[in-house]
Amino acid sequence: MPSGFAALCLLLLHTGALGFGILPGNSQNHQEITEKAILISTLQVCRALAQAEGTDFTFPAKPFTVEAVAAACGAPKSSKSFRQAITFIKLRNIRVDIRHVLNASFHFDDEMFVQGRKIITEGILAVKANNKQDNFEAARQKVDKSRATCRNCDEDDCRGNILEDIIEEKVLTSGYFGVVPFASTKPKGKCSHGGAVDQTSGVEPEGGINKDTFSASHGHLHADAANAAVAATASLLEDIREAAGDRAFLQMLGISKGSSKALCFVIDTTKSMSDDIEAVRAVTSSIINSQLALTMAPSNSEVFLFTDAPAKDKHLKSTVTALIERTQTAVNFMISGSTVLNRRKRSDEPRKHRRIASSDAALYRDLAQASGGLAIEVTKSELLAATSIITESSSSSLESTDTSGSLITASQSVGNFKTLQLKTQPGLWKMTMMSSDPYTLKVIGQSPIDFLFDFVEASHGPFTGYDALDSRPRAGVNGSLLVSLTGSDSATVTEVTLVESSGSEEIKGVVEPQGGGNFLVHVDAMPSVEFAVRLKGRDDGVASKASPIVFQRQSSTNFRASNLTVTADSNSVLVPGSPFSVPFSVMTSGVGGNFSIRASNNQRFDSTYSPNLFLETGNSVNDTVTLMAPLNTPSGADVSLTIEAEAPGGGDTNYVVLRFSISNCAGNCSSLTWELSVQVTDGAEGTGVERVSLRRGDGTMNSTLAAGNENITLISYTSSCCSPDMELLVVDRVGNVGSCSYTLSSSTEVIQLTLLCPSIVVLHLLTQLGIH
């Protein structure tokens, strides 16, 4: 998944969608609010593009759906990638409540607006850097943490519990929250979040102010709050869109005209492949032209790797397998023989052919099979023919709807690869293979209906919900999947089964509809062997059909469960030049012992960690991976970190895959800016501010008087990140002088250097500081 999108997911978690429920119900929840905002913003972008191109645009009927929006944007084949983008954001939204339930800054509880705002602004910076833009807009709010904000509710009626002066003066406040009985507290006179879980709601002033549901303390305002959250999220998306541009914004959300699947080509450029490069160039160009592939390779992509040599980094097989499982990307290997001259022989001796050893080719076959791809073995003379077959199999040019005669319209064979082009004929097909050698059968059909899924686990905290796994599920115990149908608003799931990849065992799940094309699936026990996910369903909404369409789909990627559990969580923004710590834990339900630990990242940043951890059955051990990005790493770079744990003997492995974005003001200072907002006053007993000037700094400063209060001067300062320091000089009307400074690399609070003026107060990022 592109890092710009990953950063966007982080950012949307901290906008207006927070403070609502997790699970579906009568009230609007996090997921519904976020999805509604994304759909609205996407339609606005598509309409703007249509107007710019001089084409017609028609809004779909409400309520908007993923399929309807993708079709309105002229990209119906993108409904799967669009749904995947939205689902990713929604699952990360749930994760905030599950993993950060007691961290007030993630929810703006306890009036922690400074900390919450910092999360948002860091996210904005990361998203815009990922999209190679330099616009940064900071939010400004008003808050007074010293004032009382609430009175007791009238028994269960909390509609008038916020004090009148707080409302009239539009003072920003939020509810305090705690879940520990007898220990949860709040400042005197402050509002509580409220609800059955919140222990502060029993402390005076009693009650709460949350609008999470219609039955909440302020449930009468739930609809207004949900609409405000949608508008706030849409506004943030609009800001990202303006920085990225319309087409880049749509690509970030998975909307692209043409093919819904991105293609990626990996080419071995060693000397022995030199005579094959032109053939590879020809096929890649042909495939790209026919598929209109995206410039990046998100999840569910198709990767083609061309090589004639064994892998030199076999130790990374488990890492590659982990990434295949996480991205559900098909990897196809084009393996050609290598012709080399035996330099130890005389030059007039015939050239000898060296083929990749069987054990080396097996590595490629294993990875291809795990991903749902193919390992195609050909000689160098057959490479052109093989690439031609790939080109044709990647397009629909040979398909026919004629149902007369043979069902096979074309057949081609080269090396160990054979393809059959079939007529497009709906129904139940039966295929018979006769071979004395092991083989892989891959069937490609045509239908808009497809499915996405994530392995999830139930929350064990105070809030119910399901968190997406970043690793393999646990083997031999019950588990859950969140399944999303794409390509049809009227289709439904009737059965989900985990199918053994190399056997006949099947484990059927219990399907629970969640609304919006989403289904929660529970299985009694995760398989202990490699498996795929098979889905069956029906579509009742096809008007031209007398009976419902019955369909079946199966994941191309194979998965494994594990007796190991690896979990990790960390800040999603990495700053070059500073150590970046990623805490993780490993637990085993199998045999204990000395476990091997491996950590690798796609940027090859320096990292430190313990290569071995001793685990006892049922117990977990904590450790940390520390990354160090070079100072010149550009903002927007994507970092993928894979942490693996391997049981003694190598019989079981598990992993966790994390994505980070680089935010480097120093390394890319000319294209990035930072902002400072300051409020200067001489106090109620002072003579007033005479002037404010910039003593140090290369940025632009503007000053205005606050509306309705001439004793307050508002200062805004904008500067390139190449000038990270600034200092203000403040003079009152009797000549008292004070100064304050701010350094971009310091904390979020103003640093005071010169303390001369007894009554000047500086307000920065909602924090008041006195200068004495």
Secondary structure, DSSP 8 states (H G I E B T S, - for coil): --HHHHHHHHHHTTSTTTTSBSS-SSS-BHHHHHHHHHHHHHHHHHHHHHHHHT-------SS--HHHHHHHTT-GGGHHHHHHHHHHHHHHHHHHHHHSTT-GGGTTGGG-HHHHHHHHHHHHHHHHHHTT----------B-TTS--B---BTTB-TT-B-HHHHHTT-B---B---STTT----TT--B--SSS-GGGGSSS-S----SSTTSTTGGGHHHHHHHHHHHHHHHHHHHHHHH-HHHHHHHTT--SS-SS-EEEEE--SGGGGGGHHHHHHHHHHHHHHHT--SS--TT-EEEEEESS--S-GGGHHHHHHHHHHHT-EEEEEEE-EEE--TTS-TTS--EEE---HHHHHHHHHHHHHHT--EEEE-GGGHHHHHHHHHHHTSSTT-B---SS-SEEEEEEETTEEEEEEB---S--------SS----------S-EEEEEEEEE--SSS--EEE-SS--BTTS-EEEEEEEES-SSEEEEEEEEEETTS--EEE-EEEEEETTEEEEEESS--SS-EEEEEEEEE---TT-SS-EEEEEE-SS-B--BSEEEEE---SEE-TTS-EEEEEEEEESS--EEEEEEEEETT--EEE--SEEEE-TT-EEEEEEEEE--TT--TT-EEEEEEEEE-GGGS-EEEEEEEEEE--TTTTGGG-EEEEEEEEE--TTS--EEEEEEEE-SSEEEEEEETTEEEEEEEEEEEETT--EEEEEEEETT--EEEEEEETTS-SS-B------SS-EEEETTEEEE--
